[in-house]
Amino acid sequence: MSQPGHAEPGGFASTFQTQLQKINAINARAGALTVAYERGDETDIAKVMLARQESSIAFEATLQVRNKVLSAYKDIMSMPV
């Protein structure tokens, strides 16, 4: 079991990939609920709206992580050697 602050080989990459897969699943679920509601299936509008909001928040969080990683990369690349 790893301790906080200690990196494992491939730890960040595998964690990030797992989280992207979860976000993709959240987005797919929201899309499926939206399509079901639009078709007229018996779907609770509250569940549809909640799933869409959850998908939106997950996407925004992912975008913020991406922006922070890019910012850190740019900072590292601009450091003098």
C-alpha positions as a printed Julia matrix, in Angstrom:
81×3 Matrix{Float64}:
   0.0    0.0     0.0
   1.46   3.35   -0.99
   1.72   6.27    1.37
   0.56   9.77    0.48
   3.33  11.7    -1.22
   5.08   8.62   -2.59
   4.72   8.09   -6.32
   4.35   4.65   -7.81
   5.5    3.87  -11.35
   2.67   4.81  -13.68
   0.62   6.0   -10.72
  -0.49   9.34  -12.11
  -1.03   8.07  -15.64
  -3.06   5.05  -14.57
  -5.08   7.08  -12.07
  -5.77   9.76  -14.66
  -6.8    7.14  -17.23
  -9.13   5.47  -14.74
 -10.74   8.81  -13.9
 -11.19   9.63  -17.59
 -12.95   6.3   -18.06
 -15.25   7.08  -15.13
 -16.03  10.52  -16.56
 -16.75   8.95  -19.94
 -19.17   6.53  -18.26
 -20.89   9.42  -16.45
 -21.23  11.28  -19.74
 -22.57   8.21  -21.53
 -25.14   7.64  -18.78
 -26.29  11.26  -19.0
 -26.55  10.96  -22.77
 -28.55   7.74  -22.54
 -30.97   9.23  -20.02
 -31.39  12.33  -22.18
 -32.13  10.26  -25.28
 -34.59   8.09  -23.34
 -36.4   11.19  -22.07
 -36.51  12.73  -25.55
 -37.98   9.5   -26.97
 -40.78   9.7   -24.45
 -39.71   6.73  -22.34
 -40.78   6.75  -18.71
 -37.78   8.64  -17.39
 -37.83  10.96  -14.41
 -36.82  14.47  -15.52
 -35.06  15.01  -12.18
 -32.79  12.01  -12.86
 -32.04  13.33  -16.34
 -31.18  16.8   -15.08
 -29.08  15.41  -12.23
 -27.13  13.14  -14.58
 -26.51  16.01  -17.0
 -25.32  18.28  -14.18
 -23.04  15.55  -12.82
 -21.6   15.09  -16.31
 -21.03  18.82  -16.67
 -19.27  19.08  -13.31
 -17.07  16.06  -14.08
 -16.1   17.59  -17.42
 -15.29  20.97  -15.84
 -13.15  19.29  -13.17
 -11.27  17.34  -15.84
 -10.71  20.53  -17.8
  -9.28  22.23  -14.7
  -6.88  19.32  -14.08
  -5.78  19.5   -17.72
  -5.18  23.24  -17.44
  -3.12  22.81  -14.26
  -1.01  20.06  -15.84
  -0.37  22.21  -18.92
   0.5   25.2   -16.74
   2.98  23.11  -14.73
   4.5   21.77  -17.96
   4.93  25.3   -19.34
   6.52  26.42  -16.07
   8.97  23.52  -16.17
   9.82  24.13  -19.83
  10.49  27.83  -19.19
  12.95  27.15  -16.36
  16.53  28.03  -17.18
  18.89  25.07  -17.5
